[in-house]
Amino acid sequence: MSSLAQYYLAKGWHVSGSDLVESEMLEKLKKAGLEIFIGHKAVNLLEKVDRVIFSAAIKDDNPEIEQAKILGSEIISYAKALGELTRQYITITVSGAHGKSTTTALLSLMMIKAGLDPTVIIGTRLKEFKDNNFRLGQSRYLVVEADEYNKSFLEFFPTIAIITNIDKEHLDTYGDLNGVINNFAKYFKNVASVGALVINAKDENSEKALKIWNGKTKVVKFGAKKIDSWSLKIPGKFNQLNAEAAWQSAKLLGVEKSVAEKSVSNYSGSWRRMEELVPKGQAALRQAQGKKFFTDYAHHPTEIKATIKALKESFPKKKLVVVFQPHQLERLNNLFEDFISSFDGADKLILMPAYQVAGRESSGLPAKALATAGQKTAKDLFEAIKKEGFYYLKNFAQIVKLTKEFSNSVVVFMGAGDIDNEVRKYFKSKLF
């Protein structure tokens, strides 16, 4: 939503908007010239505007949506608004359960270095974009991180579509893995006949979606054979695959391999994707001696395993401490058995209560009532995998205190909820 807001602003629209809580991104939007309200209220929309765009988390009874109906403003979803843009540009979309943001970032850098000057809408902040998640280009190219939640990507019409992988994700939308695969097959039909599908040949579910689709658009596969080794500062074999996916797409646009290699050689990752956190001040640095700290967005069992593996490979002589906050109760319940084995590579694990996502939790129950309703909780997950060196803590201050006891370690704070905000508060206060 924040990327799209910046696009409209850059195109000369007056843009306002609301969110539930203050955030770093909202501060950036204010500085950019957006009018921001905290809380959703009818008074935020006192006069008719050309259009009101809402995220997938917003329900029909939202007071601002109801006010927009009274005023007669056009009301349109984020997916449809972004879908409009995909028809106006030569659009390259990046979809898949894992690796979307990194692949989008790598492709964007390749295109920028090659002089293609794309407009970019991405789900994370990049240092290369001045710590932003949006870049306005002057060319006919648009690069979009295309999320499949709520079937949003079915509104997009790309020329080139990258599929990093297909997994059991967003089951609150699709029901089961077959539902996910079938909807990806539908999405493939949106790709221009003169365009291309860039598919992970190592991913069985992507291959299944291809067979269901059975279309005529060009298919480019990556990862089938041994891929070239990309000189990346970001760890993990999966990031080599992400780079290859980006390259195969860039090559279709005429980008030279040497240009692509130069463009990504200094890329050190993005916000919350194995992002290293550095304690502030000399005292904090001395206290953290021998330790490394990372924040990571991983919230799905596949992502957790991949992040743990990458960090273990990068720091083989250090103990790996994982602090994990489950994200969304339905995901925790749907993938509970997969979560149990996802932390096997960690030396220490600290589990936190699940982050309940506004607009996406169907139970509507407070945490204490979940067990009675038969829903699994983070405490249940802890009990299912409990072993020496694994902990369940509710208080973030206790978590910080405990991590200080682990010397010669890599500590990764993992999850898509507010765990990142909490840990950054502590780093800013020099308590690490």
Contacts in CASP RR format, 6 or more apart in sequence:
PFRMAT RR
TARGET T0000
AUTHOR 0000-0000-0000
METHOD contacts of the structure
MODEL  1
MSSLAQYYLAKGWHVSGSDLVESEMLEKLKKAGLEIFIGHKAVNLLEKVD
RVIFSAAIKDDNPEIEQAKILGSEIISYAKALGELTRQYITITVSGAHGK
STTTALLSLMMIKAGLDPTVIIGTRLKEFKDNNFRLGQSRYLVVEADEYN
KSFLEFFPTIAIITNIDKEHLDTYGDLNGVINNFAKYFKNVASVGALVIN
AKDENSEKALKIWNGKTKVVKFGAKKIDSWSLKIPGKFNQLNAEAAWQSA
KLLGVEKSVAEKSVSNYSGSWRRMEELVPKGQAALRQAQGKKFFTDYAHH
PTEIKATIKALKESFPKKKLVVVFQPHQLERLNNLFEDFISSFDGADKLI
LMPAYQVAGRESSGLPAKALATAGQKTAKDLFEAIKKEGFYYLKNFAQIV
KLTKEFSNSVVVFMGAGDIDNEVRKYFKSKLF
1 53 0 8 1.000
1 55 0 8 1.000
1 78 0 8 1.000
2 25 0 8 1.000
2 28 0 8 1.000
2 29 0 8 1.000
2 133 0 8 1.000
2 134 0 8 1.000
3 121 0 8 1.000
3 122 0 8 1.000
3 123 0 8 1.000
3 133 0 8 1.000
3 134 0 8 1.000
4 53 0 8 1.000
4 78 0 8 1.000
4 81 0 8 1.000
4 82 0 8 1.000
4 121 0 8 1.000
5 15 0 8 1.000
5 17 0 8 1.000
5 29 0 8 1.000
5 34 0 8 1.000
6 29 0 8 1.000
6 32 0 8 1.000
6 132 0 8 1.000
6 134 0 8 1.000
6 136 0 8 1.000
7 85 0 8 1.000
7 119 0 8 1.000
7 121 0 8 1.000
7 134 0 8 1.000
7 136 0 8 1.000
8 15 0 8 1.000
9 15 0 8 1.000
9 32 0 8 1.000
9 33 0 8 1.000
9 34 0 8 1.000
10 136 0 8 1.000
13 50 0 8 1.000
14 35 0 8 1.000
15 33 0 8 1.000
15 34 0 8 1.000
15 35 0 8 1.000
16 34 0 8 1.000
16 35 0 8 1.000
16 36 0 8 1.000
16 37 0 8 1.000
16 44 0 8 1.000
16 49 0 8 1.000
17 34 0 8 1.000
17 35 0 8 1.000
17 36 0 8 1.000
17 37 0 8 1.000
17 44 0 8 1.000
18 36 0 8 1.000
18 37 0 8 1.000
18 38 0 8 1.000
18 39 0 8 1.000
18 40 0 8 1.000
18 41 0 8 1.000
18 44 0 8 1.000
18 64 0 8 1.000
19 26 0 8 1.000
19 36 0 8 1.000
19 37 0 8 1.000
19 38 0 8 1.000
19 39 0 8 1.000
20 38 0 8 1.000
20 39 0 8 1.000
20 40 0 8 1.000
20 358 0 8 1.000
21 38 0 8 1.000
22 38 0 8 1.000
23 421 0 8 1.000
25 125 0 8 1.000
25 133 0 8 1.000
26 36 0 8 1.000
26 38 0 8 1.000
28 131 0 8 1.000
28 132 0 8 1.000
29 36 0 8 1.000
30 36 0 8 1.000
37 44 0 8 1.000
40 58 0 8 1.000
40 62 0 8 1.000
40 63 0 8 1.000
40 64 0 8 1.000
41 63 0 8 1.000
41 64 0 8 1.000
42 63 0 8 1.000
42 64 0 8 1.000
42 66 0 8 1.000
42 67 0 8 1.000
44 64 0 8 1.000
44 67 0 8 1.000
45 52 0 8 1.000
45 64 0 8 1.000
45 67 0 8 1.000
45 68 0 8 1.000
45 71 0 8 1.000
45 73 0 8 1.000
47 71 0 8 1.000
48 71 0 8 1.000
48 72 0 8 1.000
48 73 0 8 1.000
49 68 0 8 1.000
49 71 0 8 1.000
49 73 0 8 1.000
50 73 0 8 1.000
50 74 0 8 1.000
51 73 0 8 1.000
51 74 0 8 1.000
51 75 0 8 1.000
51 76 0 8 1.000
51 81 0 8 1.000
52 64 0 8 1.000
52 65 0 8 1.000
52 68 0 8 1.000
52 73 0 8 1.000
52 74 0 8 1.000
52 75 0 8 1.000
52 76 0 8 1.000
53 76 0 8 1.000
53 77 0 8 1.000
53 78 0 8 1.000
53 81 0 8 1.000
54 62 0 8 1.000
54 65 0 8 1.000
54 75 0 8 1.000
54 76 0 8 1.000
54 77 0 8 1.000
54 78 0 8 1.000
55 77 0 8 1.000
55 78 0 8 1.000
56 77 0 8 1.000
56 78 0 8 1.000
56 79 0 8 1.000
56 149 0 8 1.000
56 150 0 8 1.000
56 152 0 8 1.000
57 357 0 8 1.000
57 358 0 8 1.000
57 359 0 8 1.000
57 360 0 8 1.000
58 65 0 8 1.000
58 359 0 8 1.000
59 65 0 8 1.000
59 359 0 8 1.000
65 75 0 8 1.000
68 75 0 8 1.000
69 75 0 8 1.000
77 152 0 8 1.000
77 155 0 8 1.000
78 152 0 8 1.000
79 150 0 8 1.000
79 151 0 8 1.000
79 152 0 8 1.000
79 153 0 8 1.000
79 154 0 8 1.000
79 155 0 8 1.000
79 156 0 8 1.000
80 155 0 8 1.000
82 121 0 8 1.000
82 144 0 8 1.000
82 152 0 8 1.000
82 155 0 8 1.000
82 156 0 8 1.000
83 155 0 8 1.000
83 156 0 8 1.000
83 157 0 8 1.000
85 91 0 8 1.000
85 142 0 8 1.000
85 144 0 8 1.000
86 93 0 8 1.000
86 142 0 8 1.000
86 144 0 8 1.000
86 156 0 8 1.000
86 157 0 8 1.000
86 158 0 8 1.000
87 157 0 8 1.000
88 142 0 8 1.000
89 119 0 8 1.000
89 140 0 8 1.000
89 141 0 8 1.000
89 142 0 8 1.000
90 140 0 8 1.000
90 141 0 8 1.000
90 142 0 8 1.000
90 159 0 8 1.000
91 141 0 8 1.000
91 142 0 8 1.000
91 143 0 8 1.000
91 144 0 8 1.000
91 156 0 8 1.000
91 157 0 8 1.000
91 158 0 8 1.000
91 159 0 8 1.000
91 160 0 8 1.000
92 107 0 8 1.000
92 118 0 8 1.000
92 141 0 8 1.000
92 142 0 8 1.000
92 143 0 8 1.000
92 144 0 8 1.000
92 158 0 8 1.000
92 159 0 8 1.000
92 160 0 8 1.000
92 161 0 8 1.000
92 162 0 8 1.000
92 249 0 8 1.000
92 253 0 8 1.000
93 143 0 8 1.000
93 144 0 8 1.000
93 145 0 8 1.000
93 146 0 8 1.000
93 153 0 8 1.000
93 156 0 8 1.000
93 158 0 8 1.000
93 160 0 8 1.000
93 161 0 8 1.000
93 162 0 8 1.000
94 100 0 8 1.000
94 103 0 8 1.000
94 104 0 8 1.000
94 107 0 8 1.000
94 143 0 8 1.000
94 144 0 8 1.000
94 145 0 8 1.000
94 146 0 8 1.000
94 162 0 8 1.000
94 164 0 8 1.000
94 245 0 8 1.000
95 146 0 8 1.000
95 147 0 8 1.000
95 148 0 8 1.000
95 153 0 8 1.000
95 161 0 8 1.000
95 162 0 8 1.000
95 163 0 8 1.000
95 164 0 8 1.000
95 184 0 8 1.000
95 187 0 8 1.000
96 148 0 8 1.000
96 163 0 8 1.000
96 164 0 8 1.000
96 165 0 8 1.000
96 166 0 8 1.000
96 167 0 8 1.000
96 169 0 8 1.000
97 148 0 8 1.000
97 164 0 8 1.000
97 165 0 8 1.000
97 166 0 8 1.000
97 167 0 8 1.000
97 168 0 8 1.000
97 169 0 8 1.000
97 300 0 8 1.000
97 302 0 8 1.000
98 164 0 8 1.000
98 165 0 8 1.000
98 167 0 8 1.000
98 238 0 8 1.000
98 300 0 8 1.000
98 302 0 8 1.000
98 303 0 8 1.000
98 306 0 8 1.000
99 164 0 8 1.000
99 165 0 8 1.000
99 238 0 8 1.000
99 242 0 8 1.000
100 123 0 8 1.000
100 145 0 8 1.000
100 146 0 8 1.000
100 147 0 8 1.000
100 164 0 8 1.000
101 122 0 8 1.000
101 123 0 8 1.000
101 124 0 8 1.000
101 145 0 8 1.000
101 270 0 8 1.000
101 273 0 8 1.000
101 297 0 8 1.000
102 234 0 8 1.000
102 239 0 8 1.000
102 242 0 8 1.000
102 269 0 8 1.000
102 270 0 8 1.000
102 273 0 8 1.000
103 162 0 8 1.000
103 164 0 8 1.000
103 242 0 8 1.000
103 243 0 8 1.000
103 245 0 8 1.000
103 246 0 8 1.000
104 120 0 8 1.000
104 122 0 8 1.000
104 123 0 8 1.000
104 143 0 8 1.000
104 144 0 8 1.000
104 145 0 8 1.000
105 122 0 8 1.000
105 124 0 8 1.000
105 126 0 8 1.000
105 128 0 8 1.000
105 267 0 8 1.000
105 269 0 8 1.000
105 270 0 8 1.000
106 242 0 8 1.000
106 243 0 8 1.000
106 246 0 8 1.000
106 247 0 8 1.000
106 264 0 8 1.000
106 267 0 8 1.000
107 143 0 8 1.000
107 162 0 8 1.000
107 245 0 8 1.000
107 246 0 8 1.000
107 249 0 8 1.000
107 250 0 8 1.000
108 118 0 8 1.000
108 120 0 8 1.000
108 122 0 8 1.000
108 126 0 8 1.000
108 135 0 8 1.000
108 143 0 8 1.000
109 128 0 8 1.000
109 263 0 8 1.000
109 264 0 8 1.000
109 267 0 8 1.000
110 246 0 8 1.000
110 247 0 8 1.000
110 250 0 8 1.000
110 255 0 8 1.000
110 259 0 8 1.000
110 260 0 8 1.000
110 263 0 8 1.000
110 264 0 8 1.000
111 117 0 8 1.000
111 118 0 8 1.000
111 141 0 8 1.000
111 143 0 8 1.000
111 250 0 8 1.000
111 253 0 8 1.000
111 255 0 8 1.000
112 118 0 8 1.000
112 128 0 8 1.000
112 135 0 8 1.000
112 263 0 8 1.000
113 255 0 8 1.000
113 259 0 8 1.000
113 260 0 8 1.000
113 262 0 8 1.000
113 263 0 8 1.000
114 250 0 8 1.000
114 253 0 8 1.000
114 254 0 8 1.000
114 255 0 8 1.000
114 256 0 8 1.000
114 259 0 8 1.000
114 260 0 8 1.000
114 263 0 8 1.000
116 139 0 8 1.000
116 141 0 8 1.000
116 253 0 8 1.000
116 255 0 8 1.000
117 137 0 8 1.000
117 138 0 8 1.000
117 139 0 8 1.000
117 141 0 8 1.000
118 135 0 8 1.000
118 137 0 8 1.000
118 139 0 8 1.000
118 141 0 8 1.000
118 142 0 8 1.000
118 143 0 8 1.000
119 135 0 8 1.000
119 136 0 8 1.000
119 137 0 8 1.000
119 139 0 8 1.000
119 141 0 8 1.000
119 142 0 8 1.000
119 143 0 8 1.000
120 129 0 8 1.000
120 134 0 8 1.000
120 135 0 8 1.000
120 137 0 8 1.000
120 142 0 8 1.000
120 143 0 8 1.000
120 144 0 8 1.000
121 133 0 8 1.000
121 134 0 8 1.000
121 142 0 8 1.000
121 143 0 8 1.000
121 144 0 8 1.000
121 145 0 8 1.000
122 129 0 8 1.000
122 133 0 8 1.000
122 134 0 8 1.000
122 143 0 8 1.000
122 144 0 8 1.000
122 145 0 8 1.000
123 133 0 8 1.000
123 145 0 8 1.000
124 133 0 8 1.000
124 270 0 8 1.000
124 271 0 8 1.000
124 272 0 8 1.000
124 273 0 8 1.000
124 297 0 8 1.000
125 131 0 8 1.000
125 132 0 8 1.000
125 133 0 8 1.000
125 270 0 8 1.000
125 271 0 8 1.000
126 132 0 8 1.000
126 133 0 8 1.000
126 269 0 8 1.000
126 270 0 8 1.000
126 271 0 8 1.000
127 268 0 8 1.000
127 269 0 8 1.000
127 270 0 8 1.000
128 267 0 8 1.000
129 135 0 8 1.000
131 271 0 8 1.000
141 253 0 8 1.000
144 156 0 8 1.000
144 158 0 8 1.000
146 152 0 8 1.000
146 153 0 8 1.000
146 156 0 8 1.000
146 158 0 8 1.000
146 161 0 8 1.000
147 153 0 8 1.000
148 169 0 8 1.000
148 170 0 8 1.000
148 173 0 8 1.000
148 180 0 8 1.000
148 183 0 8 1.000
148 184 0 8 1.000
148 187 0 8 1.000
149 170 0 8 1.000
149 173 0 8 1.000
150 170 0 8 1.000
150 173 0 8 1.000
151 173 0 8 1.000
151 183 0 8 1.000
153 187 0 8 1.000
154 183 0 8 1.000
154 186 0 8 1.000
154 187 0 8 1.000
154 190 0 8 1.000
156 187 0 8 1.000
156 190 0 8 1.000
157 190 0 8 1.000
157 191 0 8 1.000
157 192 0 8 1.000
158 190 0 8 1.000
158 191 0 8 1.000
158 192 0 8 1.000
159 191 0 8 1.000
159 192 0 8 1.000
159 194 0 8 1.000
159 195 0 8 1.000
159 196 0 8 1.000
160 191 0 8 1.000
160 195 0 8 1.000
160 196 0 8 1.000
160 197 0 8 1.000
160 198 0 8 1.000
160 249 0 8 1.000
160 252 0 8 1.000
160 253 0 8 1.000
161 187 0 8 1.000
161 188 0 8 1.000
161 190 0 8 1.000
161 191 0 8 1.000
161 196 0 8 1.000
161 197 0 8 1.000
161 198 0 8 1.000
162 198 0 8 1.000
162 245 0 8 1.000
162 246 0 8 1.000
162 249 0 8 1.000
163 184 0 8 1.000
163 197 0 8 1.000
163 198 0 8 1.000
163 199 0 8 1.000
163 200 0 8 1.000
163 203 0 8 1.000
163 206 0 8 1.000
163 209 0 8 1.000
164 200 0 8 1.000
164 203 0 8 1.000
164 241 0 8 1.000
164 242 0 8 1.000
164 245 0 8 1.000
165 200 0 8 1.000
165 203 0 8 1.000
165 205 0 8 1.000
165 206 0 8 1.000
166 180 0 8 1.000
166 181 0 8 1.000
166 184 0 8 1.000
166 203 0 8 1.000
166 205 0 8 1.000
166 206 0 8 1.000
166 208 0 8 1.000
166 209 0 8 1.000
167 177 0 8 1.000
167 180 0 8 1.000
167 205 0 8 1.000
167 300 0 8 1.000
167 302 0 8 1.000
168 176 0 8 1.000
168 177 0 8 1.000
168 180 0 8 1.000
168 334 0 8 1.000
168 335 0 8 1.000
168 338 0 8 1.000
169 180 0 8 1.000
169 300 0 8 1.000
169 331 0 8 1.000
170 180 0 8 1.000
171 180 0 8 1.000
171 330 0 8 1.000
171 331 0 8 1.000
171 334 0 8 1.000
171 335 0 8 1.000
172 328 0 8 1.000
172 330 0 8 1.000
172 331 0 8 1.000
172 334 0 8 1.000
172 360 0 8 1.000
172 362 0 8 1.000
174 180 0 8 1.000
174 183 0 8 1.000
177 205 0 8 1.000
180 205 0 8 1.000
181 205 0 8 1.000
181 208 0 8 1.000
181 209 0 8 1.000
181 212 0 8 1.000
182 209 0 8 1.000
182 212 0 8 1.000
184 205 0 8 1.000
184 206 0 8 1.000
184 209 0 8 1.000
185 209 0 8 1.000
185 210 0 8 1.000
185 212 0 8 1.000
185 213 0 8 1.000
188 197 0 8 1.000
188 209 0 8 1.000
188 210 0 8 1.000
188 213 0 8 1.000
188 215 0 8 1.000
188 217 0 8 1.000
189 213 0 8 1.000
189 215 0 8 1.000
191 197 0 8 1.000
191 217 0 8 1.000
192 217 0 8 1.000
193 216 0 8 1.000
193 217 0 8 1.000
195 217 0 8 1.000
195 218 0 8 1.000
195 252 0 8 1.000
196 217 0 8 1.000
196 218 0 8 1.000
196 219 0 8 1.000
196 220 0 8 1.000
196 249 0 8 1.000
196 252 0 8 1.000
197 210 0 8 1.000
197 217 0 8 1.000
197 218 0 8 1.000
197 219 0 8 1.000
197 220 0 8 1.000
198 220 0 8 1.000
198 221 0 8 1.000
198 222 0 8 1.000
198 245 0 8 1.000
198 248 0 8 1.000
198 249 0 8 1.000
198 252 0 8 1.000
199 206 0 8 1.000
199 207 0 8 1.000
199 210 0 8 1.000
199 219 0 8 1.000
199 220 0 8 1.000
199 221 0 8 1.000
199 222 0 8 1.000
200 206 0 8 1.000
200 221 0 8 1.000
200 222 0 8 1.000
200 223 0 8 1.000
200 241 0 8 1.000
200 245 0 8 1.000
201 207 0 8 1.000
201 221 0 8 1.000
201 222 0 8 1.000
201 223 0 8 1.000
201 224 0 8 1.000
202 223 0 8 1.000
202 224 0 8 1.000
202 241 0 8 1.000
210 219 0 8 1.000
220 248 0 8 1.000
220 249 0 8 1.000
220 252 0 8 1.000
222 241 0 8 1.000
222 244 0 8 1.000
222 245 0 8 1.000
222 247 0 8 1.000
222 248 0 8 1.000
223 241 0 8 1.000
223 244 0 8 1.000
227 240 0 8 1.000
227 241 0 8 1.000
227 244 0 8 1.000
228 244 0 8 1.000
229 240 0 8 1.000
230 240 0 8 1.000
230 243 0 8 1.000
230 244 0 8 1.000
230 247 0 8 1.000
230 261 0 8 1.000
230 264 0 8 1.000
231 261 0 8 1.000
231 264 0 8 1.000
231 265 0 8 1.000
232 239 0 8 1.000
232 240 0 8 1.000
232 243 0 8 1.000
232 264 0 8 1.000
232 265 0 8 1.000
232 267 0 8 1.000
233 265 0 8 1.000
233 266 0 8 1.000
233 267 0 8 1.000
233 268 0 8 1.000
233 269 0 8 1.000
234 267 0 8 1.000
234 268 0 8 1.000
234 269 0 8 1.000
234 273 0 8 1.000
234 274 0 8 1.000
235 274 0 8 1.000
235 310 0 8 1.000
235 311 0 8 1.000
235 313 0 8 1.000
235 314 0 8 1.000
236 306 0 8 1.000
236 309 0 8 1.000
236 310 0 8 1.000
236 313 0 8 1.000
236 314 0 8 1.000
237 310 0 8 1.000
238 306 0 8 1.000
238 310 0 8 1.000
239 310 0 8 1.000
243 264 0 8 1.000
246 260 0 8 1.000
246 264 0 8 1.000
247 255 0 8 1.000
247 257 0 8 1.000
247 260 0 8 1.000
250 260 0 8 1.000
251 257 0 8 1.000
251 260 0 8 1.000
269 275 0 8 1.000
272 295 0 8 1.000
272 296 0 8 1.000
272 297 0 8 1.000
272 420 0 8 1.000
273 296 0 8 1.000
273 297 0 8 1.000
274 294 0 8 1.000
274 296 0 8 1.000
274 307 0 8 1.000
274 310 0 8 1.000
274 311 0 8 1.000
274 412 0 8 1.000
275 294 0 8 1.000
275 295 0 8 1.000
275 296 0 8 1.000
276 292 0 8 1.000
276 293 0 8 1.000
276 294 0 8 1.000
277 293 0 8 1.000
277 294 0 8 1.000
277 295 0 8 1.000
277 413 0 8 1.000
277 423 0 8 1.000
277 424 0 8 1.000
277 427 0 8 1.000
277 432 0 8 1.000
278 285 0 8 1.000
278 293 0 8 1.000
278 427 0 8 1.000
279 285 0 8 1.000
279 287 0 8 1.000
279 288 0 8 1.000
279 293 0 8 1.000
279 427 0 8 1.000
279 430 0 8 1.000
279 432 0 8 1.000
280 427 0 8 1.000
280 428 0 8 1.000
280 430 0 8 1.000
281 430 0 8 1.000
283 430 0 8 1.000
284 430 0 8 1.000
284 431 0 8 1.000
284 432 0 8 1.000
287 404 0 8 1.000
287 432 0 8 1.000
288 432 0 8 1.000
290 318 0 8 1.000
290 407 0 8 1.000
290 408 0 8 1.000
290 409 0 8 1.000
291 406 0 8 1.000
291 407 0 8 1.000
291 408 0 8 1.000
291 409 0 8 1.000
291 410 0 8 1.000
291 411 0 8 1.000
292 315 0 8 1.000
292 318 0 8 1.000
292 409 0 8 1.000
292 410 0 8 1.000
292 411 0 8 1.000
293 410 0 8 1.000
293 411 0 8 1.000
293 412 0 8 1.000
293 413 0 8 1.000
293 423 0 8 1.000
293 427 0 8 1.000
293 432 0 8 1.000
294 311 0 8 1.000
294 410 0 8 1.000
294 411 0 8 1.000
294 412 0 8 1.000
294 413 0 8 1.000
295 412 0 8 1.000
295 413 0 8 1.000
295 414 0 8 1.000
295 419 0 8 1.000
295 420 0 8 1.000
295 423 0 8 1.000
295 424 0 8 1.000
296 307 0 8 1.000
296 412 0 8 1.000
296 413 0 8 1.000
296 414 0 8 1.000
296 415 0 8 1.000
297 303 0 8 1.000
297 414 0 8 1.000
297 415 0 8 1.000
297 416 0 8 1.000
297 420 0 8 1.000
298 304 0 8 1.000
298 306 0 8 1.000
298 307 0 8 1.000
298 414 0 8 1.000
298 415 0 8 1.000
298 416 0 8 1.000
299 326 0 8 1.000
299 327 0 8 1.000
299 328 0 8 1.000
299 331 0 8 1.000
299 414 0 8 1.000
299 415 0 8 1.000
299 416 0 8 1.000
299 417 0 8 1.000
300 331 0 8 1.000
300 335 0 8 1.000
301 335 0 8 1.000
301 338 0 8 1.000
301 339 0 8 1.000
301 341 0 8 1.000
301 342 0 8 1.000
302 338 0 8 1.000
302 342 0 8 1.000
304 322 0 8 1.000
304 324 0 8 1.000
304 339 0 8 1.000
304 342 0 8 1.000
304 343 0 8 1.000
304 414 0 8 1.000
305 342 0 8 1.000
305 344 0 8 1.000
305 345 0 8 1.000
307 412 0 8 1.000
307 414 0 8 1.000
308 320 0 8 1.000
308 322 0 8 1.000
308 342 0 8 1.000
308 343 0 8 1.000
308 345 0 8 1.000
308 346 0 8 1.000
308 412 0 8 1.000
309 345 0 8 1.000
311 320 0 8 1.000
311 410 0 8 1.000
311 412 0 8 1.000
312 320 0 8 1.000
312 345 0 8 1.000
315 410 0 8 1.000
317 408 0 8 1.000
318 408 0 8 1.000
318 409 0 8 1.000
318 410 0 8 1.000
319 347 0 8 1.000
319 348 0 8 1.000
319 406 0 8 1.000
319 408 0 8 1.000
319 409 0 8 1.000
319 410 0 8 1.000
320 345 0 8 1.000
320 346 0 8 1.000
320 347 0 8 1.000
320 348 0 8 1.000
320 409 0 8 1.000
320 410 0 8 1.000
320 412 0 8 1.000
321 346 0 8 1.000
321 347 0 8 1.000
321 348 0 8 1.000
321 349 0 8 1.000
321 350 0 8 1.000
321 403 0 8 1.000
321 406 0 8 1.000
321 409 0 8 1.000
321 410 0 8 1.000
321 411 0 8 1.000
321 412 0 8 1.000
322 343 0 8 1.000
322 346 0 8 1.000
322 348 0 8 1.000
322 349 0 8 1.000
322 350 0 8 1.000
322 412 0 8 1.000
322 414 0 8 1.000
323 349 0 8 1.000
323 350 0 8 1.000
323 352 0 8 1.000
323 399 0 8 1.000
323 403 0 8 1.000
323 411 0 8 1.000
323 412 0 8 1.000
323 413 0 8 1.000
323 414 0 8 1.000
323 419 0 8 1.000
324 343 0 8 1.000
324 349 0 8 1.000
324 350 0 8 1.000
324 351 0 8 1.000
324 352 0 8 1.000
324 414 0 8 1.000
324 415 0 8 1.000
325 352 0 8 1.000
325 353 0 8 1.000
325 354 0 8 1.000
325 355 0 8 1.000
325 378 0 8 1.000
325 414 0 8 1.000
325 415 0 8 1.000
325 417 0 8 1.000
325 418 0 8 1.000
325 419 0 8 1.000
326 332 0 8 1.000
326 339 0 8 1.000
326 351 0 8 1.000
326 352 0 8 1.000
326 353 0 8 1.000
326 354 0 8 1.000
326 355 0 8 1.000
326 378 0 8 1.000
326 381 0 8 1.000
326 415 0 8 1.000
327 354 0 8 1.000
327 355 0 8 1.000
327 357 0 8 1.000
327 415 0 8 1.000
327 416 0 8 1.000
327 417 0 8 1.000
328 354 0 8 1.000
328 355 0 8 1.000
328 356 0 8 1.000
328 357 0 8 1.000
328 360 0 8 1.000
328 361 0 8 1.000
329 354 0 8 1.000
329 356 0 8 1.000
329 361 0 8 1.000
329 363 0 8 1.000
329 370 0 8 1.000
329 375 0 8 1.000
329 377 0 8 1.000
330 360 0 8 1.000
330 361 0 8 1.000
330 362 0 8 1.000
330 363 0 8 1.000
332 339 0 8 1.000
332 354 0 8 1.000
332 376 0 8 1.000
332 377 0 8 1.000
332 378 0 8 1.000
332 381 0 8 1.000
333 375 0 8 1.000
333 376 0 8 1.000
336 376 0 8 1.000
336 380 0 8 1.000
336 381 0 8 1.000
336 384 0 8 1.000
339 381 0 8 1.000
340 381 0 8 1.000
340 384 0 8 1.000
340 385 0 8 1.000
343 349 0 8 1.000
343 385 0 8 1.000
343 390 0 8 1.000
347 389 0 8 1.000
347 409 0 8 1.000
348 389 0 8 1.000
348 390 0 8 1.000
348 391 0 8 1.000
348 406 0 8 1.000
348 409 0 8 1.000
349 385 0 8 1.000
349 389 0 8 1.000
349 390 0 8 1.000
349 391 0 8 1.000
350 390 0 8 1.000
350 391 0 8 1.000
350 392 0 8 1.000
350 393 0 8 1.000
350 399 0 8 1.000
350 402 0 8 1.000
350 403 0 8 1.000
351 378 0 8 1.000
351 379 0 8 1.000
351 381 0 8 1.000
351 382 0 8 1.000
351 390 0 8 1.000
351 391 0 8 1.000
351 392 0 8 1.000
351 393 0 8 1.000
352 378 0 8 1.000
352 392 0 8 1.000
352 393 0 8 1.000
352 394 0 8 1.000
352 396 0 8 1.000
352 399 0 8 1.000
352 419 0 8 1.000
353 367 0 8 1.000
353 377 0 8 1.000
353 378 0 8 1.000
353 379 0 8 1.000
353 394 0 8 1.000
354 367 0 8 1.000
354 377 0 8 1.000
354 378 0 8 1.000
355 415 0 8 1.000
355 416 0 8 1.000
355 417 0 8 1.000
355 418 0 8 1.000
355 419 0 8 1.000
356 367 0 8 1.000
357 417 0 8 1.000
363 370 0 8 1.000
363 373 0 8 1.000
363 375 0 8 1.000
365 373 0 8 1.000
365 375 0 8 1.000
367 377 0 8 1.000
370 376 0 8 1.000
370 377 0 8 1.000
371 377 0 8 1.000
371 380 0 8 1.000
378 392 0 8 1.000
379 392 0 8 1.000
382 390 0 8 1.000
382 391 0 8 1.000
382 392 0 8 1.000
391 402 0 8 1.000
393 399 0 8 1.000
393 402 0 8 1.000
396 422 0 8 1.000
396 423 0 8 1.000
396 426 0 8 1.000
400 426 0 8 1.000
400 431 0 8 1.000
400 432 0 8 1.000
403 409 0 8 1.000
403 411 0 8 1.000
404 432 0 8 1.000
413 419 0 8 1.000
413 420 0 8 1.000
413 423 0 8 1.000
426 432 0 8 1.000
END
